[in-house]
Amino acid sequence: MSEIDDPHNFGSQDDRLARAKVRLLPRRSRPRMPLKQRVHQRKAQLKRGVYIIPSLFTTGNLICGFFSLISTFNGEYFQAALFIIFANILDGLDGLVARVTKTTSQFGVELDSLADLVSFGLAPAVLVYYWALVPWGTWGWLAACLYAVCGALRLARFNVQVKNVEKSHFVGLPIPAAAEMIVATIVMYYFLGGEGAAHKQIILLLVIYALGALMVSNIRYFSFKQFALKRKYPDWLLLSAILFIIVCIAAPEIMFFSCFLLYTLSGPLLWLLTYYKRRREKRGEPLAALP
């Protein structure tokens, strides 16, 4: 009997040919990504559209810094100071929005640093130079340049140490606080009617050198980023906050200057108290009641 007559061998030659053909699939260039990692990556891609919200606040901060420079060049010094205040408000909002919406990114950190350098480094330096330091000649523009350089170094150090330093404090005076101290001094002069006083040249020269040194120092300053809004606080704290708001409304210029002056001095004062306490501990003397 031939193979054709045998029903069991019918099509056996075709089957053998089919089995002989091996389907070669293209080899994957990279291993298959786990499901959880793919879901996480997909969520990250969806969140990219939200990143525009804090970036808009940061861009507004940069625009206010640019307008401050233009106002300074036009001789409108008080308006330039106001633009720096607006920039500080937007700078605080962009960080708050990024933390609340959980849209913090490396792009936002770098953009924020560049905006801060313009709004709180260059703008205050140019403002204080044209407003008070021009009569000093070379020493005047050197002081303004030193402030801007120290601000850039402060921002660079913050970006490098952001993951290695406790979030409850800053190392060195933050550059927005330094800029606001300059602005508060100028606003206070306008409030007292002494914008044309001659002694402002000496005071602003000393202030800008001191602020530059504090920014690059290792003195610690309190950070308000860890202030918990959902936490319960004593009743007296609420009353103090209400009283503070009332006083700010009644005398905004004085309170604005006083708040930033106290914050600027808080770092050196705390350092002196800590240094005094350590010296007494080394001597073995009984510690006095320190606050």
C-alpha positions in Angstrom: 0.0 0.0 0.0 1.4 3.4 -0.9 1.5 6.4 1.3 -1.3 8.0 -0.6 -3.6 5.1 0.1 -2.8 5.1 3.8 -5.2 7.6 5.5 -2.8 8.0 8.5 0.0 9.2 6.2 -2.2 11.7 4.3 -0.7 15.0 4.5 2.3 13.8 6.4 4.6 15.5 4.0 2.9 18.9 4.4 3.0 18.4 8.2 6.7 17.8 8.1 7.2 20.8 5.9 5.1 23.0 8.3 7.0 21.7 11.3 10.3 22.4 9.5 9.4 26.0 9.2 10.5 27.8 12.4 9.1 31.3 13.1 11.8 33.6 14.2 10.5 36.5 16.4 12.6 39.6 16.7 14.6 39.6 19.9 13.7 42.3 22.3 16.3 45.1 22.6 15.5 45.5 26.3 13.8 43.4 28.9 10.1 43.7 29.4 9.2 46.4 32.0 7.3 45.2 35.0 3.7 46.1 35.3 4.0 48.3 38.4 6.9 50.2 36.8 4.8 50.8 33.6 1.9 52.0 35.7 4.2 54.4 37.6 5.7 55.7 34.4 2.2 56.2 32.9 1.2 58.2 36.0 4.3 60.3 35.7 3.5 61.0 32.1 0.0 62.1 33.0 1.3 64.4 35.7 3.5 66.3 33.2 0.6 68.4 32.3 0.2 69.6 35.9 3.8 70.8 36.1 2.8 73.9 34.1 1.0 75.3 37.2 4.1 75.8 39.5 6.1 76.8 36.4 3.7 79.7 35.7 4.3 81.1 39.2 8.0 80.7 38.7 7.8 82.5 35.4 5.8 85.3 37.0 8.6 85.6 39.6 11.1 86.0 36.8 9.0 88.6 35.0 8.6 90.6 38.2 12.4 90.6 38.6 12.8 91.9 35.0 10.2 94.6 35.6 12.1 95.6 38.7 15.3 96.1 36.7 13.4 98.2 34.1 11.9 100.3 36.8 15.3 100.9 38.4 16.8 102.0 35.0 13.8 104.4 34.7 14.5 105.9 38.1 11.3 104.5 39.7 13.0 103.0 42.7 9.9 102.5 44.9 8.1 100.7 42.1 11.2 98.5 41.6 11.1 97.6 45.2 7.4 96.6 44.9 8.1 94.3 42.0 10.7 92.5 44.1 8.0 92.0 46.8 5.6 90.6 44.2 8.4 88.3 43.0 8.8 87.0 46.5 5.1 86.2 46.9 5.1 84.3 43.6 8.3 82.5 44.6 6.5 81.3 47.8 3.4 80.2 45.9 5.2 78.1 43.3 6.9 76.0 46.0 3.6 75.7 47.9 1.7 74.6 44.8 4.4 72.2 43.8 4.3 70.5 47.2 0.5 70.4 47.5 0.0 69.0 43.9 3.2 66.8 44.3 4.6 68.1 41.0 8.1 68.8 42.2 10.6 68.2 39.4 14.2 68.8 38.6 13.2 71.2 35.8 11.2 73.2 38.3 14.1 73.4 40.7 16.5 74.7 38.1 13.9 77.2 36.7 13.3 78.4 40.2 17.0 79.0 40.9 17.4 81.0 37.7 14.3 83.1 38.5 15.6 83.7 42.0 19.0 84.8 40.8 17.3 87.5 38.6 14.6 88.6 41.0 16.5 88.4 44.3 20.1 88.6 43.1 20.5 91.0 40.2 17.4 93.1 40.7 18.1 94.1 44.4 21.8 94.6 43.5 21.1 97.0 40.7 18.4 98.8 42.7 20.6 99.4 45.7 23.4 100.5 43.5 21.4 103.2 41.6 19.5 104.2 44.7 22.4 104.6 47.2 25.8 103.3 46.1 26.6 105.4 43.0 28.4 108.1 45.1 30.8 105.4 46.3 32.1 104.8 42.8 34.2 101.6 42.5 33.3 100.5 46.1 29.6 100.9 45.3 29.5 98.7 42.3 31.8 96.2 43.9 29.4 95.9 46.8 26.5 95.4 44.5 28.4 92.9 42.4 29.5 91.0 45.6 25.9 90.7 46.7 24.9 89.2 43.4 27.8 86.8 43.4 27.1 85.7 47.0 23.4 85.2 46.0 24.5 82.9 43.1 26.7 80.9 45.4 23.9 80.6 48.0 21.6 79.2 45.3 24.2 76.8 44.0 24.9 75.5 47.5 21.2 75.1 48.2 20.7 73.0 45.1 23.7 70.7 46.0 22.8 70.3 49.6 19.0 70.1 49.3 18.9 66.3 49.9 21.6 66.3 52.6 20.4 69.1 54.9 17.6 69.0 57.3 14.4 70.7 55.9 13.7 72.4 59.2 16.3 75.1 58.6 18.4 76.8 56.0 22.2 77.0 55.9 23.0 80.6 55.3 20.5 83.5 54.9 18.1 82.6 52.0 18.5 84.9 49.0 14.7 86.0 49.0 15.1 87.1 52.7 18.3 89.0 51.8 16.5 90.8 48.9 13.5 91.6 51.1 15.8 93.1 53.7 17.2 95.5 51.1 13.6 96.3 49.9 12.4 96.8 53.5 15.2 99.3 54.2 14.3 101.2 51.0 10.6 101.2 51.8 11.3 102.3 55.3 13.3 105.3 54.0 10.4 106.3 51.8 8.0 105.9 54.7 10.0 108.2 56.9 10.6 110.7 54.1 14.3 110.2 54.1 14.9 108.8 50.6 17.1 111.8 49.9 19.1 111.5 53.2 22.9 111.3 52.8 23.4 108.6 55.5 21.6 106.1 53.4 24.7 105.6 51.4 26.7 104.4 54.4 23.9 102.3 55.8 23.1 100.5 52.5 26.8 99.9 51.9 27.1 98.1 55.3 23.8 96.3 54.9 24.7 94.8 51.5 28.1 93.6 52.6 26.5 92.1 55.7 23.8 90.3 53.7 26.4 88.9 51.2 28.4 87.5 54.1 25.3 86.0 55.8 24.2 84.3 52.6 27.4 82.3 52.2 27.9 81.7 55.9 27.1 78.4 57.7 24.7 80.1 60.1 21.3 78.3 60.3 18.0 80.0 59.7 14.5 78.7 60.5 12.6 77.3 57.5 8.8 77.8 57.4 8.3 75.0 54.8 7.7 72.4 57.5 4.9 74.5 59.2 2.0 72.1 59.4 -1.3 73.7 58.7 -3.4 70.7 59.7 -1.8 70.5 63.2 -3.6 71.8 66.2 -2.0 74.7 68.0 -2.7 76.5 71.3 -5.3 79.3 71.5 -2.8 81.9 72.3 -1.1 81.3 69.0 -4.3 82.1 67.2 -4.7 85.3 69.2 -1.1 86.3 68.4 -1.7 85.7 64.7 -4.8 87.9 64.7 -2.9 90.6 66.6 0.0 90.4 64.1 -2.4 90.8 61.2 -4.0 93.8 62.8 -0.7 95.5 63.4 0.4 94.7 59.8 -2.7 96.4 58.5 -2.2 99.4 60.8 1.5 99.9 60.0 2.5 97.8 57.1 5.9 99.5 56.4 7.1 99.3 60.0 6.0 95.6 60.4 7.5 94.7 57.0 10.9 96.1 58.0 10.7 94.7 61.6 9.8 91.2 60.5 12.7 90.9 58.0 15.1 92.6 60.3 14.3 90.1 63.1 14.6 87.2 60.7 18.0 88.4 59.4 19.3 88.8 62.9 17.8 85.6 64.2 20.5 83.5 62.7 23.5 85.3 64.2 21.7 85.6 67.6 20.9 81.9 67.7 24.5 81.1 66.7 25.8 83.3 69.6 23.5 81.7 72.1 24.6 78.2 70.9 28.3 79.2 71.0 27.9 80.6 74.6 26.1 77.4 75.7 28.8 75.1 74.3 31.6 77.1 76.0 29.9 76.8 79.3 29.4 73.1 78.8 33.1 72.7 78.1 34.0 74.6 81.2 31.7 72.4 83.3 29.8 75.4 84.6 26.2 75.1 85.5 24.0 76.1 82.7 21.8 79.1 83.2 18.2 79.1 82.0 18.5 79.9 78.3 15.5 80.4 76.1 
